[in-house]
Amino acid sequence: MLYPSGPNTFAVGCEGRWTTVLLRNGQLFLMYVFSTNLFGSTTGIIWPNFTFASFPSRSILAYNCF
């Protein structure tokens, strides 16, 4: 189940965990989150290619940590 994020929430508690992320632009992916910050960015690696990614935390529409 994905947890909806409001305009002032982010993937809190997901640092160091695999997380399913749904962005506001419709992209859905599995990401190992290195760090996340409300007024900054969410960074990590995206499975299956282990590509580094960083995007504004406010662009997260929903997430689920594992």
Protein Blocks (a to p, Z undefined) as FASTA:
>chain_A
ZZdddfkbccehkgoiacddddfkopacddddfbdcfklccdddddfklpacdddfklpm
bdcdZZ
